[in-house]
Amino acid sequence: MIIIMNKKIRIIVIIMAILVITLVVTPIIYVQVNKIIYADRVIDYLLEEENYTREEIESVEGVWGIKLPSFYAVVTFKDEPYVEYVYFAHNEVLQFSYRFTAEGKEKGITKSDLKHNDPLE
């Protein structure tokens, strides 16, 4: 009887551990996968719609933010390393804004100096 109870307790503990691990890991995987998806959408948009080449793009990073929308991508171009362009990639991809890095602010870069700014923002 004691052996049977120990097996039942072990099974319950194993099931509970699996549930806890699943509840912790699922949101982490969700966020990481969505960051990759949004970055890929923006890359495809830049290459196919905007006709950039891979050589012109320094980086595209998917971001999970606190504010809405929660997922977006930050793009840096090789010829403008001091500017980060923010793109939304929900239903359609669009450039939302830009921001200067600390070095860009020090160099005195202004909106009129931007090479990749979409004026429709």
C-alpha positions, -999 to +999 in steps of 0.1 A: +000+000+000+028+024+008+046+016-025+014+023-044+010+057-027+046+066-034+041+059-071+009+080-072+027+109-055+056+106-079+032+107-109+014+137-095+047+155-088+059+148-123+027+160-139+028+192-118+064+198-127+056+194-164+027+218-161+048+244-143+076+241-168+051+245-197+035+276-181+069+292-177+084+282-211+054+289-234+054+327-230+092+329-235+089+308-267+060+329-279+079+362-275+111+349-292+093+334-321+073+366-327+104+387-326+119+365-354+087+366-374+084+404-373+121+408-382+116+384-412+086+403-424+105+436-423+135+421-441+112+407-468+096+441-472+128+460-474+143+435-500+112+430-521+091+461-518+117+488-512+144+472-533+172+474-508+200+449-510+212+428-480+245+447-482+227+480-475+211+467-443+232+466-412+207+449-389+171+441-384+161+433-348+127+421-337+116+438-305+090+430-278+080+463-262+058+472-233+038+498-252+014+489-280+020+474-305+040+449-285+061+437-314+080+457-339+114+458-357+143+482-355+163+486-387+198+501-390+213+508-425+250+506-431+251+542-445+233+556-415+246+537-384+235+565-361+198+562-370+174+534-360+142+531-380+112+515-364+089+494-385+056+478-377+048+445-394+014+435-383-010+434-412+013+453-435+048+466-430+053+503-425+079+526-412+066+541-381+093+564-368+131+568-364+154+576-335+189+588-333+215+569-313+236+588-288+263+592-314+238+605-339+227+631-315+263+641-308+270+645-345+240+668-349+221+647-374+187+661-382+156+648-399+166+665-432+199+644-432+180+611-431+184+589-462+159+562-455+131+581-438+096+574-453+079+607-456+045+591-452+051+585-414 
